[in-house]
């Protein structure tokens, strides 16, 4: 089914995802400091609670995916809207470390069943192998989550305090997110068997392998997703610090860092247009290569190439977000997609949880030279993607 026919569904899910990401994943960047001050706790405690939430989301992902496989995305995503609101309301009322951790654990459960993987599974449950363009559409909208979430969180904190900001986000989940998720069509019978993956906007067909996937395919995909998510999370936490360490001014570092978001959206537009005609494995290979390429430009030329790095890294990260939804679909088909997606992405959540700490230690030891570490991880992901072709015989 063409994306034009699916735009109400894509708009609803994309807007709900923007709300979900903006009120959880991007929340501590603006509220961690005032939250720590208000609770009389070190700021590191807030980030530790957030890490626990990410670990909880990793543990819950497969169960949420299985529920979507059985029931469809509508009831699961409606439930997560309530969970998001409950966790944020509890966070607003936290009086100490116990309440803080409990609230973030509730949010972790909601994140494990209500972020991209759940939305992708909901689409696949409805559209089967024709979900690729709709997955891209959702990521195009939700790609602005930080663009919307950070300023809104900052404004709410300035006007209402951090507790009022959390309550406001909770209200938005009930008043906006819940109705949007309730508008998702009810799912019919589960798909009986994998089908060829069709390009929605092109007569060119990107087919599934002629033979069943090699037993190591799932492990390779899981590694690629974890490696690339480690890189993206590390850069989100430390890019300004890296730029300053390499000689850029703080103002320049902030300006260069701001290029990542638009570059992500540009990468997704490229996937939606030109790359939509090809097997998604090709898109993933190109995207995974962009971060190491950007690192080489930056470290060989100097901080003047920081903007080039930000654009390449952002574009690659944007395309890889889509690949995390489409590659499992093309290799394994729509049957059991939700549970499989939750299992494949669980290591990514763990990598995401520890990326800021581990990469921060690398920066302390090697300064901007820590980028060679992230580049090496990126190259290993590219190698794994090329090994996938050798194992499965996928056509590109």
C-alpha positions in Angstrom: 0.0 0.0 0.0 1.4 3.4 -1.0 2.3 5.9 1.7 -0.2 8.4 0.4 -3.0 6.1 1.5 -1.4 5.5 4.9 -0.7 9.1 5.8 -3.3 9.4 8.6 -1.8 6.3 10.3 1.7 7.5 9.8 0.9 11.0 11.1 -0.8 9.6 14.2 2.0 7.1 15.0 4.7 9.6 14.1 3.2 12.3 16.4 2.7 9.8 19.2 6.3 8.7 18.8 7.5 12.3 18.9 5.7 12.8 22.2 7.1 9.5 23.6 10.7 10.2 22.7 10.6 13.9 23.7 9.2 13.1 27.2 11.5 10.2 28.0 14.8 9.7 26.1 15.3 13.5 25.7 14.0 14.5 29.1 17.1 14.2 31.3 19.2 16.5 29.1 17.0 19.4 30.3 15.6 18.3 33.6 18.4 16.2 35.2 20.1 19.2 36.8 17.0 20.9 38.3 15.7 17.4 39.3 18.9 16.6 41.2 18.8 20.0 42.9 15.2 19.7 43.9 15.7 16.2 45.3 19.0 17.0 46.9 20.8 14.2 45.0 23.9 14.2 42.7 23.1 14.6 39.1 24.8 11.3 38.4 22.0 9.6 40.4 19.4 11.0 37.9 21.4 9.5 35.0 21.8 6.2 36.9 18.0 6.0 37.3 17.7 6.7 33.5 20.1 3.9 32.8 17.9 1.5 34.9 15.0 2.6 32.8 16.8 1.7 29.6 17.8 -1.7 31.0 14.2 -2.3 31.9 13.1 -1.4 28.4 15.6 -3.9 27.0 14.1 -6.7 29.2 10.5 -5.8 28.3 10.9 -5.3 24.6 10.4 -9.0 23.5 7.3 -9.4 25.6 5.8 -6.2 24.2 6.6 -7.4 20.7 4.9 -10.7 21.3 1.8 -8.9 22.6 1.7 -6.8 19.4 2.1 -10.0 17.3 -0.9 -11.4 19.0 -3.2 -8.4 19.7 -2.0 -5.8 17.2 -0.4 -2.4 18.0 -3.5 -0.5 19.1 -4.1 -2.0 22.6 -0.4 -2.2 23.4 0.4 1.4 22.4 -2.7 2.7 24.1 -1.5 1.0 27.3 1.9 2.5 27.0 0.4 6.0 26.7 -1.1 5.4 30.1 2.2 4.0 31.4 4.1 7.0 30.1 1.6 9.3 31.9 1.8 7.3 35.1 5.6 7.2 35.2 5.9 11.0 34.5 3.2 11.8 37.1 5.1 9.6 39.6 8.3 11.3 38.7 6.8 14.7 39.4 5.9 13.5 42.9 9.2 11.8 43.8 10.6 12.9 47.1 13.8 10.9 47.2 15.9 8.2 45.5 13.3 5.5 46.0 10.5 7.4 44.3 12.9 8.5 41.6 14.0 5.0 40.7 10.4 3.6 40.9 9.2 6.3 38.5 12.0 5.7 36.0 11.4 2.0 36.1 7.7 2.6 35.1 9.0 4.8 32.3 11.4 2.0 31.3 8.5 -0.4 31.0 6.7 2.2 28.8 9.8 2.8 26.7 10.3 -0.9 26.1 6.7 -1.2 24.8 6.1 2.2 23.3 9.0 3.5 21.3 10.1 2.8 17.7 10.3 -1.0 17.9 6.7 -1.1 19.0 5.5 1.3 16.4 7.4 -0.6 13.7 5.8 -3.9 14.9 2.4 -2.3 14.9 2.9 -1.2 11.2 4.2 -4.6 10.2 1.2 -6.3 11.9 -1.1 -4.1 9.8 0.8 -3.8 6.5 3.0 -6.9 6.4 6.0 -6.6 4.0 4.5 -3.4 2.6 5.4 -1.4 5.8 8.8 0.0 4.6 7.6 3.3 3.4 5.3 3.8 6.5 8.2 3.0 8.8 10.3 5.7 7.0 7.4 8.1 7.3 7.2 7.6 11.1 10.9 8.2 11.6 10.7 11.4 9.4 8.1 12.9 11.8 9.6 11.6 15.1 13.1 12.7 13.9 12.1 16.1 15.3 11.5 14.7 18.8 14.6 16.5 20.2 13.8 19.7 18.2 10.4 19.8 19.9 11.1 18.1 23.2 14.1 20.0 24.4 12.7 23.5 23.9 9.3 22.4 25.3 10.9 20.8 28.4 13.1 23.9 28.9 10.1 26.2 28.6 7.9 24.1 30.9 10.7 23.9 33.5 11.2 27.7 33.4 7.5 28.4 33.8 6.3 25.5 36.1 9.5 23.9 37.6 10.7 20.4 36.8 7.7 18.8 38.6 5.3 20.9 36.6 7.1 20.0 33.4 6.8 16.2 34.2 3.1 16.7 35.0 2.5 18.6 31.8 4.2 15.8 29.7 2.0 13.3 31.5 -1.1 15.3 30.6 0.0 15.4 26.9 0.2 11.6 26.9 -3.4 11.3 28.1 -4.8 14.2 26.0 -2.8 13.7 22.8 -0.9 10.4 22.8 -3.7 8.2 23.9 -6.2 9.4 21.4 -3.6 9.1 18.6 -2.7 5.6 19.5 -6.4 4.8 19.8 -6.9 5.8 16.2 -4.7 3.0 15.0 -6.9 0.4 13.0 -7.6 -2.9 14.7 -5.3 -5.6 13.4 -6.7 -8.6 11.5 -5.4 -12.1 11.5 -1.6 -12.5 11.8 0.3 -13.0 8.6 0.7 -16.7 7.9 4.1 -16.7 6.2 6.8 -14.4 5.0 6.3 -12.6 1.7 8.6 -10.8 -0.7 9.4 -7.2 0.3 7.9 -4.8 -2.2 9.0 -1.3 -2.7 6.0 0.9 -2.1 6.9 3.6 -4.6 8.9 1.7 -7.3 8.3 -1.2 -9.6 11.7 -2.5 -8.5 11.4 -5.4 -6.1 13.8 -6.0 -3.1 13.2 -9.7 -2.4 13.8 -11.8 0.6 16.5 -14.4 0.3 15.7 -17.4 -1.8 16.9 -19.7 1.0 16.0 -19.4 4.7 18.3 -17.0 6.7 21.5 -18.4 8.1 21.2 -19.2 11.8 23.8 -16.4 12.5 21.8 -13.7 10.7 19.9 -12.7 13.9 23.2 -12.5 15.8 24.7 -10.3 13.2 21.7 -8.0 12.9 21.6 -7.7 16.7 25.3 -6.8 16.8 24.9 -4.2 14.0 22.0 -2.6 15.8 23.8 -2.5 19.2 27.1 -1.2 17.7 25.4 1.6 15.8 23.1 2.6 18.7 26.1 2.7 21.0 27.7 5.2 18.6 24.6 7.4 18.2 24.0 7.5 22.0 27.7 8.2 22.7 27.7 11.1 20.2 24.4 12.5 21.5 26.0 12.7 25.0 29.5 13.8 24.1 29.7 15.5 20.7 30.0 19.1 22.0 32.7 17.9 24.5 34.6 16.2 21.7 34.4 19.3 19.5 35.8 21.5 22.2 38.6 18.9 23.0 39.6 19.0 19.3 40.0 22.8 19.4 36.5 24.2 18.5 35.0 27.0 20.6 31.9 26.2 22.8 29.7 28.3 20.5 31.0 26.5 17.4 30.5 23.1 19.1 26.9 23.9 19.9 26.3 25.1 16.3 27.9 22.1 14.8 26.0 19.7 17.1 22.8 21.3 16.0 23.4 20.0 12.5 22.9 16.4 13.5 19.1 16.6 13.8 18.5 18.1 10.4 21.0 15.6 8.9 19.1 12.7 10.3 15.9 13.9 8.6 17.8 14.5 5.4 19.1 10.9 5.6 15.6 9.6 6.1 14.4 11.6 3.1 17.2 10.0 1.0 16.0 6.6 2.2 12.4 7.5 1.3 13.4 8.7 -2.1 16.5 7.2 -3.9 17.3 4.3 -1.6 13.7 3.1 -1.4 14.3 1.5 -4.8 17.0 -0.8 -3.4 17.3 -3.6 -0.9 17.5 -2.1 2.6 20.8 -3.9 3.2 22.4 -1.5 0.8 21.0 1.5 2.7 22.3 0.0 5.9 25.8 -0.5 4.5 26.0 3.1 3.2 24.6 4.5 6.5 27.0 2.5 8.8 30.0 3.7 6.7 29.1 7.4 7.1 30.2 7.7 10.8 33.7 6.2 10.2 34.1 8.4 7.1 33.2 11.5 9.1 35.7 10.5 11.8 38.5 10.2 9.2 37.6 13.7 7.8 37.5 15.2 11.3 40.7 13.8 12.7 42.8 14.3 9.5 41.6 17.8 8.7 40.8 19.1 12.2 37.9 20.9 13.9 37.1 22.8 10.6 35.7 19.5 9.4 33.5 19.1 12.4 30.4 20.2 10.4 31.2 17.6 7.8 31.3 15.0 10.5 28.0 16.1 12.0 26.3 15.9 8.7 27.7 12.5 7.8 27.0 11.0 11.2 23.5 12.5 11.4 22.6 11.2 7.9 23.9 7.7 8.7 22.1 7.6 12.0 18.8 8.7 10.4 19.0 5.9 7.8 20.0 3.3 10.3 16.9 4.0 12.4 14.9 2.9 9.4 17.1 -0.1 8.8 16.4 -1.4 12.3 12.8 -1.7 11.3 13.2 -3.0 7.7 16.1 -5.4 7.9 14.4 -7.9 10.3 11.4 -7.7 8.0 13.2 -8.5 4.8 15.2 -11.4 6.3 12.5 -13.0 8.5 9.2 -11.8 7.2 6.2 -10.4 9.1 5.3 -13.4 11.1 6.5 -13.0 14.7 8.0 -9.7 13.8 7.2 -7.9 17.1 8.8 -10.5 19.4 11.8 -11.0 17.1 12.3 -7.2 16.9 12.2 -7.0 20.7 14.8 -9.7 21.0 17.1 -8.2 18.3 16.9 -4.8 19.9 17.5 -5.8 23.5 21.3 -5.6 23.3 20.9 -2.2 21.7 19.1 -0.9 24.7 21.9 -2.2 27.0 24.5 -0.6 24.7 22.5 2.6 24.8 22.4 2.5 28.6 26.1 2.3 29.0 27.3 4.2 26.0 27.6 7.7 27.7 29.7 6.2 30.6 32.0 4.0 28.6 32.6 6.5 25.8 33.1 9.2 28.5 35.9 7.1 29.9 37.5 6.9 26.5 37.4 10.7 26.1 39.1 11.1 29.5 41.9 8.8 28.4 42.4 9.8 24.7 40.5 13.1 24.2 39.3 13.5 20.7 41.3 10.4 19.8 38.4 8.4 21.3 36.7 8.9 17.9 38.9 6.2 16.6 37.1 3.8 19.0 33.7 4.8 17.6 35.0 4.6 14.1 36.4 1.1 14.7 33.0 0.0 16.1 31.3 1.5 13.0 33.7 -0.4 10.7 32.9 -3.6 12.5 29.2 -3.0 11.9 29.9 -2.4 8.2 31.8 -5.7 8.1 28.9 -7.5 9.7 26.5 -6.1 7.1 28.7 -7.4 4.3 28.9 -10.8 6.0 25.1 -10.9 6.0 25.1 -11.0 2.2 27.6 -13.8 2.1 25.5 -15.9 4.6 22.0 -15.3 3.3 22.5 -14.7 -0.4 20.4 -11.6 -0.3 20.2 -9.7 -3.5 21.1 -6.0 -3.7 
